Amino acid sequence: MLFMGKKRNLPKKEDFLKKALLEAQQSFENAYKGLENVNDPDLIDSYIYEINAANLRYKVLLRDVKMLSENNNN
């Protein structure tokens, strides 16, 4: 019989958040690399937007991971 308590559901959410953190970090790095290689003002604006969006997404996900970790320790 498999144990289906709360502890079994939490790793799924934690795994999802960690994967999303890595994806946000990769998006940030890709946008930053793209910004380094363009001269067109519209593309510069686009890459700056992507960098800011990835940075905000990373901050939110990191906050959620920390909150989940604190909740698991209680």
PDB file of N, CA, C and O in Angstrom:
ATOM      1  N   MET A   1       0.845  -1.182   0.000  1.00  0.00           N
ATOM      2  CA  MET A   1       0.000   0.000   0.000  1.00  0.00           C
ATOM      3  C   MET A   1       0.889   1.244   0.000  1.00  0.00           C
ATOM      4  O   MET A   1       1.831   1.337   0.787  1.00  0.00           O
ATOM      5  N   LEU A   2       0.589   2.192  -0.878  1.00  0.00           N
ATOM      6  CA  LEU A   2       1.366   3.426  -0.967  1.00  0.00           C
ATOM      7  C   LEU A   2       0.835   4.456   0.002  1.00  0.00           C
ATOM      8  O   LEU A   2      -0.375   4.603   0.170  1.00  0.00           O
ATOM      9  N   PHE A   3       1.748   5.168   0.639  1.00  0.00           N
ATOM     10  CA  PHE A   3       1.369   6.254   1.536  1.00  0.00           C
ATOM     11  C   PHE A   3       1.041   7.483   0.707  1.00  0.00           C
ATOM     12  O   PHE A   3       1.867   7.921  -0.093  1.00  0.00           O
ATOM     13  N   MET A   4      -0.139   8.045   0.878  1.00  0.00           N
ATOM     14  CA  MET A   4      -0.573   9.190   0.087  1.00  0.00           C
ATOM     15  C   MET A   4      -0.830  10.413   0.955  1.00  0.00           C
ATOM     16  O   MET A   4      -1.798  11.139   0.727  1.00  0.00           O
ATOM     17  N   GLY A   5       0.013  10.648   1.933  1.00  0.00           N
ATOM     18  CA  GLY A   5      -0.142  11.798   2.821  1.00  0.00           C
ATOM     19  C   GLY A   5       0.344  13.085   2.174  1.00  0.00           C
ATOM     20  O   GLY A   5       0.729  13.091   1.004  1.00  0.00           O
ATOM     21  N   LYS A   6       0.327  14.158   2.922  1.00  0.00           N
ATOM     22  CA  LYS A   6       0.738  15.463   2.421  1.00  0.00           C
ATOM     23  C   LYS A   6       2.189  15.480   1.940  1.00  0.00           C
ATOM     24  O   LYS A   6       2.505  16.142   0.951  1.00  0.00           O
ATOM     25  N   LYS A   7       3.046  14.778   2.612  1.00  0.00           N
ATOM     26  CA  LYS A   7       4.460  14.766   2.247  1.00  0.00           C
ATOM     27  C   LYS A   7       4.675  14.246   0.826  1.00  0.00           C
ATOM     28  O   LYS A   7       5.635  14.649   0.169  1.00  0.00           O
ATOM     29  N   ARG A   8       3.815  13.373   0.343  1.00  0.00           N
ATOM     30  CA  ARG A   8       3.966  12.812  -0.998  1.00  0.00           C
ATOM     31  C   ARG A   8       3.601  13.832  -2.072  1.00  0.00           C
ATOM     32  O   ARG A   8       4.135  13.763  -3.179  1.00  0.00           O
ATOM     33  N   ASN A   9       2.712  14.771  -1.779  1.00  0.00           N
ATOM     34  CA  ASN A   9       2.308  15.763  -2.758  1.00  0.00           C
ATOM     35  C   ASN A   9       3.283  16.932  -2.823  1.00  0.00           C
ATOM     36  O   ASN A   9       3.411  17.560  -3.874  1.00  0.00           O
ATOM     37  N   LEU A  10       3.959  17.233  -1.749  1.00  0.00           N
ATOM     38  CA  LEU A  10       4.848  18.380  -1.711  1.00  0.00           C
ATOM     39  C   LEU A  10       6.043  18.264  -2.652  1.00  0.00           C
ATOM     40  O   LEU A  10       6.387  19.254  -3.299  1.00  0.00           O
ATOM     41  N   PRO A  11       6.686  17.118  -2.761  1.00  0.00           N
ATOM     42  CA  PRO A  11       7.816  17.057  -3.686  1.00  0.00           C
ATOM     43  C   PRO A  11       7.437  17.388  -5.121  1.00  0.00           C
ATOM     44  O   PRO A  11       8.244  17.954  -5.859  1.00  0.00           O
ATOM     45  N   LYS A  12       6.221  17.043  -5.525  1.00  0.00           N
ATOM     46  CA  LYS A  12       5.798  17.372  -6.879  1.00  0.00           C
ATOM     47  C   LYS A  12       5.787  18.877  -7.081  1.00  0.00           C
ATOM     48  O   LYS A  12       6.272  19.368  -8.101  1.00  0.00           O
ATOM     49  N   LYS A  13       5.244  19.614  -6.128  1.00  0.00           N
ATOM     50  CA  LYS A  13       5.203  21.064  -6.237  1.00  0.00           C
ATOM     51  C   LYS A  13       6.616  21.634  -6.154  1.00  0.00           C
ATOM     52  O   LYS A  13       6.970  22.546  -6.903  1.00  0.00           O
ATOM     53  N   GLU A  14       7.413  21.099  -5.250  1.00  0.00           N
ATOM     54  CA  GLU A  14       8.787  21.571  -5.106  1.00  0.00           C
ATOM     55  C   GLU A  14       9.585  21.297  -6.383  1.00  0.00           C
ATOM     56  O   GLU A  14      10.356  22.146  -6.830  1.00  0.00           O
ATOM     57  N   ASP A  15       9.401  20.123  -6.961  1.00  0.00           N
ATOM     58  CA  ASP A  15      10.084  19.789  -8.209  1.00  0.00           C
ATOM     59  C   ASP A  15       9.658  20.728  -9.330  1.00  0.00           C
ATOM     60  O   ASP A  15      10.487  21.192 -10.113  1.00  0.00           O
ATOM     61  N   PHE A  16       8.349  21.005  -9.399  1.00  0.00           N
ATOM     62  CA  PHE A  16       7.840  21.931 -10.414  1.00  0.00           C
ATOM     63  C   PHE A  16       8.472  23.310 -10.253  1.00  0.00           C
ATOM     64  O   PHE A  16       8.902  23.916 -11.235  1.00  0.00           O
ATOM     65  N   LEU A  17       8.529  23.809  -9.011  1.00  0.00           N
ATOM     66  CA  LEU A  17       9.080  25.136  -8.767  1.00  0.00           C
ATOM     67  C   LEU A  17      10.572  25.188  -9.097  1.00  0.00           C
ATOM     68  O   LEU A  17      11.052  26.165  -9.671  1.00  0.00           O
ATOM     69  N   LYS A  18      11.292  24.149  -8.738  1.00  0.00           N
ATOM     70  CA  LYS A  18      12.732  24.122  -9.038  1.00  0.00           C
ATOM     71  C   LYS A  18      12.982  24.082 -10.538  1.00  0.00           C
ATOM     72  O   LYS A  18      13.887  24.747 -11.042  1.00  0.00           O
ATOM     73  N   LYS A  19      12.176  23.300 -11.245  1.00  0.00           N
ATOM     74  CA  LYS A  19      12.317  23.248 -12.702  1.00  0.00           C
ATOM     75  C   LYS A  19      11.984  24.606 -13.314  1.00  0.00           C
ATOM     76  O   LYS A  19      12.678  25.064 -14.221  1.00  0.00           O
ATOM     77  N   ALA A  20      10.943  25.241 -12.830  1.00  0.00           N
ATOM     78  CA  ALA A  20      10.554  26.561 -13.330  1.00  0.00           C
ATOM     79  C   ALA A  20      11.638  27.592 -13.027  1.00  0.00           C
ATOM     80  O   ALA A  20      11.876  28.490 -13.834  1.00  0.00           O
ATOM     81  N   LEU A  21      12.297  27.474 -11.872  1.00  0.00           N
ATOM     82  CA  LEU A  21      13.413  28.368 -11.540  1.00  0.00           C
ATOM     83  C   LEU A  21      14.543  28.223 -12.551  1.00  0.00           C
ATOM     84  O   LEU A  21      15.091  29.217 -13.025  1.00  0.00           O
ATOM     85  N   LEU A  22      14.882  26.999 -12.874  1.00  0.00           N
ATOM     86  CA  LEU A  22      15.941  26.762 -13.858  1.00  0.00           C
ATOM     87  C   LEU A  22      15.558  27.314 -15.232  1.00  0.00           C
ATOM     88  O   LEU A  22      16.399  27.868 -15.940  1.00  0.00           O
ATOM     89  N   GLU A  23      14.296  27.161 -15.602  1.00  0.00           N
ATOM     90  CA  GLU A  23      13.826  27.683 -16.883  1.00  0.00           C
ATOM     91  C   GLU A  23      13.871  29.214 -16.904  1.00  0.00           C
ATOM     92  O   GLU A  23      14.238  29.807 -17.918  1.00  0.00           O
ATOM     93  N   ALA A  24      13.506  29.845 -15.807  1.00  0.00           N
ATOM     94  CA  ALA A  24      13.561  31.308 -15.724  1.00  0.00           C
ATOM     95  C   ALA A  24      15.004  31.787 -15.811  1.00  0.00           C
ATOM     96  O   ALA A  24      15.298  32.786 -16.467  1.00  0.00           O
ATOM     97  N   GLN A  25      15.901  31.068 -15.144  1.00  0.00           N
ATOM     98  CA  GLN A  25      17.315  31.427 -15.203  1.00  0.00           C
ATOM     99  C   GLN A  25      17.837  31.290 -16.630  1.00  0.00           C
ATOM    100  O   GLN A  25      18.589  32.144 -17.100  1.00  0.00           O
ATOM    101  N   GLN A  26      17.445  30.228 -17.314  1.00  0.00           N
ATOM    102  CA  GLN A  26      17.884  30.024 -18.695  1.00  0.00           C
ATOM    103  C   GLN A  26      17.309  31.107 -19.609  1.00  0.00           C
ATOM    104  O   GLN A  26      18.001  31.588 -20.506  1.00  0.00           O
ATOM    105  N   SER A  27      16.062  31.491 -19.392  1.00  0.00           N
ATOM    106  CA  SER A  27      15.444  32.566 -20.181  1.00  0.00           C
ATOM    107  C   SER A  27      16.207  33.876 -19.994  1.00  0.00           C
ATOM    108  O   SER A  27      16.452  34.608 -20.953  1.00  0.00           O
ATOM    109  N   PHE A  28      16.577  34.158 -18.745  1.00  0.00           N
ATOM    110  CA  PHE A  28      17.348  35.366 -18.439  1.00  0.00           C
ATOM    111  C   PHE A  28      18.682  35.337 -19.182  1.00  0.00           C
ATOM    112  O   PHE A  28      19.062  36.316 -19.825  1.00  0.00           O
ATOM    113  N   GLU A  29      19.391  34.213 -19.091  1.00  0.00           N
ATOM    114  CA  GLU A  29      20.698  34.099 -19.734  1.00  0.00           C
ATOM    115  C   GLU A  29      20.594  34.215 -21.255  1.00  0.00           C
ATOM    116  O   GLU A  29      21.426  34.868 -21.886  1.00  0.00           O
ATOM    117  N   ASN A  30      19.580  33.589 -21.841  1.00  0.00           N
ATOM    118  CA  ASN A  30      19.384  33.677 -23.292  1.00  0.00           C
ATOM    119  C   ASN A  30      19.086  35.102 -23.736  1.00  0.00           C
ATOM    120  O   ASN A  30      19.626  35.572 -24.737  1.00  0.00           O
ATOM    121  N   ALA A  31      18.235  35.783 -22.998  1.00  0.00           N
ATOM    122  CA  ALA A  31      17.894  37.161 -23.344  1.00  0.00           C
ATOM    123  C   ALA A  31      19.112  38.068 -23.193  1.00  0.00           C
ATOM    124  O   ALA A  31      19.328  38.956 -24.018  1.00  0.00           O
ATOM    125  N   TYR A  32      19.899  37.856 -22.161  1.00  0.00           N
ATOM    126  CA  TYR A  32      21.093  38.671 -21.950  1.00  0.00           C
ATOM    127  C   TYR A  32      22.099  38.444 -23.080  1.00  0.00           C
ATOM    128  O   TYR A  32      22.707  39.397 -23.569  1.00  0.00           O
ATOM    129  N   LYS A  33      22.276  37.193 -23.493  1.00  0.00           N
ATOM    130  CA  LYS A  33      23.172  36.897 -24.611  1.00  0.00           C
ATOM    131  C   LYS A  33      22.656  37.537 -25.894  1.00  0.00           C
ATOM    132  O   LYS A  33      23.434  38.059 -26.693  1.00  0.00           O
ATOM    133  N   GLY A  34      21.341  37.493 -26.084  1.00  0.00           N
ATOM    134  CA  GLY A  34      20.758  38.128 -27.259  1.00  0.00           C
ATOM    135  C   GLY A  34      20.973  39.629 -27.249  1.00  0.00           C
ATOM    136  O   GLY A  34      21.248  40.227 -28.290  1.00  0.00           O
ATOM    137  N   LEU A  35      20.850  40.234 -26.095  1.00  0.00           N
ATOM    138  CA  LEU A  35      21.046  41.679 -25.965  1.00  0.00           C
ATOM    139  C   LEU A  35      22.469  42.077 -26.336  1.00  0.00           C
ATOM    140  O   LEU A  35      22.695  43.140 -26.914  1.00  0.00           O
ATOM    141  N   GLU A  36      23.419  41.221 -26.002  1.00  0.00           N
ATOM    142  CA  GLU A  36      24.819  41.523 -26.309  1.00  0.00           C
ATOM    143  C   GLU A  36      25.098  41.544 -27.807  1.00  0.00           C
ATOM    144  O   GLU A  36      26.103  42.112 -28.235  1.00  0.00           O
ATOM    145  N   ASN A  37      24.235  40.939 -28.606  1.00  0.00           N
ATOM    146  CA  ASN A  37      24.509  40.755 -30.030  1.00  0.00           C
ATOM    147  C   ASN A  37      23.603  41.547 -30.960  1.00  0.00           C
ATOM    148  O   ASN A  37      23.544  41.238 -32.150  1.00  0.00           O
ATOM    149  N   VAL A  38      22.901  42.549 -30.466  1.00  0.00           N
ATOM    150  CA  VAL A  38      22.004  43.315 -31.347  1.00  0.00           C
ATOM    151  C   VAL A  38      22.336  44.800 -31.289  1.00  0.00           C
ATOM    152  O   VAL A  38      22.911  45.302 -30.323  1.00  0.00           O
ATOM    153  N   ASN A  39      21.951  45.476 -32.362  1.00  0.00           N
ATOM    154  CA  ASN A  39      22.116  46.928 -32.442  1.00  0.00           C
ATOM    155  C   ASN A  39      20.796  47.639 -32.710  1.00  0.00           C
ATOM    156  O   ASN A  39      20.674  48.841 -32.475  1.00  0.00           O
ATOM    157  N   ASP A  40      19.823  46.906 -33.194  1.00  0.00           N
ATOM    158  CA  ASP A  40      18.526  47.487 -33.534  1.00  0.00           C
ATOM    159  C   ASP A  40      17.802  47.911 -32.258  1.00  0.00           C
ATOM    160  O   ASP A  40      17.642  47.103 -31.343  1.00  0.00           O
ATOM    161  N   PRO A  41      17.359  49.175 -32.186  1.00  0.00           N
ATOM    162  CA  PRO A  41      16.694  49.667 -30.974  1.00  0.00           C
ATOM    163  C   PRO A  41      15.456  48.858 -30.565  1.00  0.00           C
ATOM    164  O   PRO A  41      15.202  48.671 -29.375  1.00  0.00           O
ATOM    165  N   ASP A  42      14.698  48.385 -31.540  1.00  0.00           N
ATOM    166  CA  ASP A  42      13.507  47.595 -31.206  1.00  0.00           C
ATOM    167  C   ASP A  42      13.892  46.259 -30.578  1.00  0.00           C
ATOM    168  O   ASP A  42      13.243  45.809 -29.634  1.00  0.00           O
ATOM    169  N   LEU A  43      14.935  45.625 -31.091  1.00  0.00           N
ATOM    170  CA  LEU A  43      15.388  44.365 -30.520  1.00  0.00           C
ATOM    171  C   LEU A  43      16.012  44.582 -29.143  1.00  0.00           C
ATOM    172  O   LEU A  43      15.867  43.743 -28.254  1.00  0.00           O
ATOM    173  N   ILE A  44      16.693  45.686 -28.969  1.00  0.00           N
ATOM    174  CA  ILE A  44      17.251  46.009 -27.651  1.00  0.00           C
ATOM    175  C   ILE A  44      16.121  46.122 -26.633  1.00  0.00           C
ATOM    176  O   ILE A  44      16.194  45.554 -25.544  1.00  0.00           O
ATOM    177  N   ASP A  45      15.073  46.864 -27.003  1.00  0.00           N
ATOM    178  CA  ASP A  45      13.911  46.991 -26.110  1.00  0.00           C
ATOM    179  C   ASP A  45      13.284  45.631 -25.813  1.00  0.00           C
ATOM    180  O   ASP A  45      12.900  45.352 -24.678  1.00  0.00           O
ATOM    181  N   SER A  46      13.185  44.796 -26.830  1.00  0.00           N
ATOM    182  CA  SER A  46      12.593  43.469 -26.663  1.00  0.00           C
ATOM    183  C   SER A  46      13.406  42.621 -25.695  1.00  0.00           C
ATOM    184  O   SER A  46      12.839  41.976 -24.813  1.00  0.00           O
ATOM    185  N   TYR A  47      14.726  42.614 -25.848  1.00  0.00           N
ATOM    186  CA  TYR A  47      15.572  41.827 -24.950  1.00  0.00           C
ATOM    187  C   TYR A  47      15.549  42.378 -23.524  1.00  0.00           C
ATOM    188  O   TYR A  47      15.588  41.607 -22.565  1.00  0.00           O
ATOM    189  N   ILE A  48      15.487  43.677 -23.377  1.00  0.00           N
ATOM    190  CA  ILE A  48      15.389  44.262 -22.033  1.00  0.00           C
ATOM    191  C   ILE A  48      14.079  43.826 -21.382  1.00  0.00           C
ATOM    192  O   ILE A  48      14.051  43.504 -20.194  1.00  0.00           O
ATOM    193  N   TYR A  49      13.005  43.816 -22.149  1.00  0.00           N
ATOM    194  CA  TYR A  49      11.717  43.351 -21.634  1.00  0.00           C
ATOM    195  C   TYR A  49      11.820  41.890 -21.189  1.00  0.00           C
ATOM    196  O   TYR A  49      11.339  41.529 -20.116  1.00  0.00           O
ATOM    197  N   GLU A  50      12.450  41.053 -22.022  1.00  0.00           N
ATOM    198  CA  GLU A  50      12.601  39.634 -21.692  1.00  0.00           C
ATOM    199  C   GLU A  50      13.447  39.440 -20.433  1.00  0.00           C
ATOM    200  O   GLU A  50      13.137  38.589 -19.599  1.00  0.00           O
ATOM    201  N   ILE A  51      14.509  40.224 -20.296  1.00  0.00           N
ATOM    202  CA  ILE A  51      15.364  40.134 -19.104  1.00  0.00           C
ATOM    203  C   ILE A  51      14.569  40.491 -17.858  1.00  0.00           C
ATOM    204  O   ILE A  51      14.628  39.783 -16.852  1.00  0.00           O
ATOM    205  N   ASN A  52      13.831  41.583 -17.926  1.00  0.00           N
ATOM    206  CA  ASN A  52      13.030  42.004 -16.772  1.00  0.00           C
ATOM    207  C   ASN A  52      11.957  40.980 -16.425  1.00  0.00           C
ATOM    208  O   ASN A  52      11.725  40.695 -15.250  1.00  0.00           O
ATOM    209  N   ALA A  53      11.306  40.429 -17.441  1.00  0.00           N
ATOM    210  CA  ALA A  53      10.259  39.426 -17.192  1.00  0.00           C
ATOM    211  C   ALA A  53      10.852  38.169 -16.557  1.00  0.00           C
ATOM    212  O   ALA A  53      10.287  37.632 -15.605  1.00  0.00           O
ATOM    213  N   ALA A  54      11.975  37.702 -17.072  1.00  0.00           N
ATOM    214  CA  ALA A  54      12.615  36.505 -16.515  1.00  0.00           C
ATOM    215  C   ALA A  54      13.088  36.760 -15.090  1.00  0.00           C
ATOM    216  O   ALA A  54      12.988  35.883 -14.232  1.00  0.00           O
ATOM    217  N   ASN A  55      13.596  37.948 -14.840  1.00  0.00           N
ATOM    218  CA  ASN A  55      14.067  38.300 -13.499  1.00  0.00           C
ATOM    219  C   ASN A  55      12.908  38.322 -12.504  1.00  0.00           C
ATOM    220  O   ASN A  55      13.036  37.803 -11.395  1.00  0.00           O
ATOM    221  N   LEU A  56      11.800  38.907 -12.883  1.00  0.00           N
ATOM    222  CA  LEU A  56      10.630  38.930 -12.005  1.00  0.00           C
ATOM    223  C   LEU A  56      10.078  37.532 -11.769  1.00  0.00           C
ATOM    224  O   LEU A  56       9.709  37.187 -10.647  1.00  0.00           O
ATOM    225  N   ARG A  57      10.021  36.725 -12.829  1.00  0.00           N
ATOM    226  CA  ARG A  57       9.542  35.353 -12.705  1.00  0.00           C
ATOM    227  C   ARG A  57      10.450  34.568 -11.751  1.00  0.00           C
ATOM    228  O   ARG A  57       9.966  33.800 -10.920  1.00  0.00           O
ATOM    229  N   TYR A  58      11.760  34.764 -11.874  1.00  0.00           N
ATOM    230  CA  TYR A  58      12.718  34.074 -11.006  1.00  0.00           C
ATOM    231  C   TYR A  58      12.509  34.471  -9.546  1.00  0.00           C
ATOM    232  O   TYR A  58      12.510  33.615  -8.662  1.00  0.00           O
ATOM    233  N   LYS A  59      12.329  35.769  -9.294  1.00  0.00           N
ATOM    234  CA  LYS A  59      12.122  36.244  -7.918  1.00  0.00           C
ATOM    235  C   LYS A  59      10.864  35.636  -7.296  1.00  0.00           C
ATOM    236  O   LYS A  59      10.885  35.221  -6.137  1.00  0.00           O
ATOM    237  N   VAL A  60       9.781  35.584  -8.051  1.00  0.00           N
ATOM    238  CA  VAL A  60       8.523  35.030  -7.539  1.00  0.00           C
ATOM    239  C   VAL A  60       8.683  33.540  -7.252  1.00  0.00           C
ATOM    240  O   VAL A  60       8.256  33.056  -6.204  1.00  0.00           O
ATOM    241  N   LEU A  61       9.292  32.822  -8.174  1.00  0.00           N
ATOM    242  CA  LEU A  61       9.478  31.386  -7.985  1.00  0.00           C
ATOM    243  C   LEU A  61      10.407  31.097  -6.806  1.00  0.00           C
ATOM    244  O   LEU A  61      10.165  30.167  -6.035  1.00  0.00           O
ATOM    245  N   LEU A  62      11.459  31.886  -6.667  1.00  0.00           N
ATOM    246  CA  LEU A  62      12.381  31.707  -5.548  1.00  0.00           C
ATOM    247  C   LEU A  62      11.664  31.949  -4.227  1.00  0.00           C
ATOM    248  O   LEU A  62      11.876  31.214  -3.262  1.00  0.00           O
ATOM    249  N   ARG A  63      10.824  32.966  -4.177  1.00  0.00           N
ATOM    250  CA  ARG A  63      10.032  33.241  -2.973  1.00  0.00           C
ATOM    251  C   ARG A  63       9.132  32.049  -2.647  1.00  0.00           C
ATOM    252  O   ARG A  63       9.012  31.650  -1.489  1.00  0.00           O
ATOM    253  N   ASP A  64       8.495  31.481  -3.689  1.00  0.00           N
ATOM    254  CA  ASP A  64       7.607  30.339  -3.479  1.00  0.00           C
ATOM    255  C   ASP A  64       8.367  29.108  -2.985  1.00  0.00           C
ATOM    256  O   ASP A  64       7.869  28.372  -2.133  1.00  0.00           O
ATOM    257  N   VAL A  65       9.561  28.882  -3.513  1.00  0.00           N
ATOM    258  CA  VAL A  65      10.381  27.753  -3.061  1.00  0.00           C
ATOM    259  C   VAL A  65      10.759  27.938  -1.600  1.00  0.00           C
ATOM    260  O   VAL A  65      10.706  26.990  -0.816  1.00  0.00           O
ATOM    261  N   LYS A  66      11.140  29.155  -1.234  1.00  0.00           N
ATOM    262  CA  LYS A  66      11.511  29.426   0.160  1.00  0.00           C
ATOM    263  C   LYS A  66      10.316  29.239   1.089  1.00  0.00           C
ATOM    264  O   LYS A  66      10.463  28.673   2.172  1.00  0.00           O
ATOM    265  N   MET A  67       9.145  29.703   0.687  1.00  0.00           N
ATOM    266  CA  MET A  67       7.951  29.545   1.508  1.00  0.00           C
ATOM    267  C   MET A  67       7.596  28.075   1.661  1.00  0.00           C
ATOM    268  O   MET A  67       7.238  27.639   2.755  1.00  0.00           O
ATOM    269  N   LEU A  68       7.687  27.316   0.600  1.00  0.00           N
ATOM    270  CA  LEU A  68       7.402  25.888   0.650  1.00  0.00           C
ATOM    271  C   LEU A  68       8.391  25.175   1.564  1.00  0.00           C
ATOM    272  O   LEU A  68       8.011  24.293   2.333  1.00  0.00           O
ATOM    273  N   SER A  69       9.637  25.554   1.478  1.00  0.00           N
ATOM    274  CA  SER A  69      10.668  24.965   2.331  1.00  0.00           C
ATOM    275  C   SER A  69      10.412  25.276   3.801  1.00  0.00           C
ATOM    276  O   SER A  69      10.562  24.407   4.660  1.00  0.00           O
ATOM    277  N   GLU A  70      10.023  26.523   4.088  1.00  0.00           N
ATOM    278  CA  GLU A  70       9.712  26.906   5.479  1.00  0.00           C
ATOM    279  C   GLU A  70       8.509  26.134   5.987  1.00  0.00           C
ATOM    280  O   GLU A  70       8.489  25.708   7.142  1.00  0.00           O
ATOM    281  N   ASN A  71       7.515  25.951   5.148  1.00  0.00           N
ATOM    282  CA  ASN A  71       6.315  25.207   5.543  1.00  0.00           C
ATOM    283  C   ASN A  71       6.625  23.733   5.790  1.00  0.00           C
ATOM    284  O   ASN A  71       6.007  23.107   6.651  1.00  0.00           O
ATOM    285  N   ASN A  72       7.563  23.182   5.052  1.00  0.00           N
ATOM    286  CA  ASN A  72       7.949  21.783   5.238  1.00  0.00           C
ATOM    287  C   ASN A  72       8.720  21.587   6.540  1.00  0.00           C
ATOM    288  O   ASN A  72       8.693  20.502   7.120  1.00  0.00           O
ATOM    289  N   ASN A  73       9.401  22.623   6.996  1.00  0.00           N
ATOM    290  CA  ASN A  73      10.190  22.532   8.216  1.00  0.00           C
ATOM    291  C   ASN A  73       9.336  22.698   9.480  1.00  0.00           C
ATOM    292  O   ASN A  73       9.792  22.383  10.579  1.00  0.00           O
ATOM    293  N   ASN A  74       8.132  23.179   9.333  1.00  0.00           N
ATOM    294  CA  ASN A  74       7.249  23.385  10.491  1.00  0.00           C
ATOM    295  C   ASN A  74       6.440  22.159  10.795  1.00  0.00           C
ATOM    296  O   ASN A  74       5.647  22.161  11.737  1.00  0.00           O
TER     297      ASN A  74
END
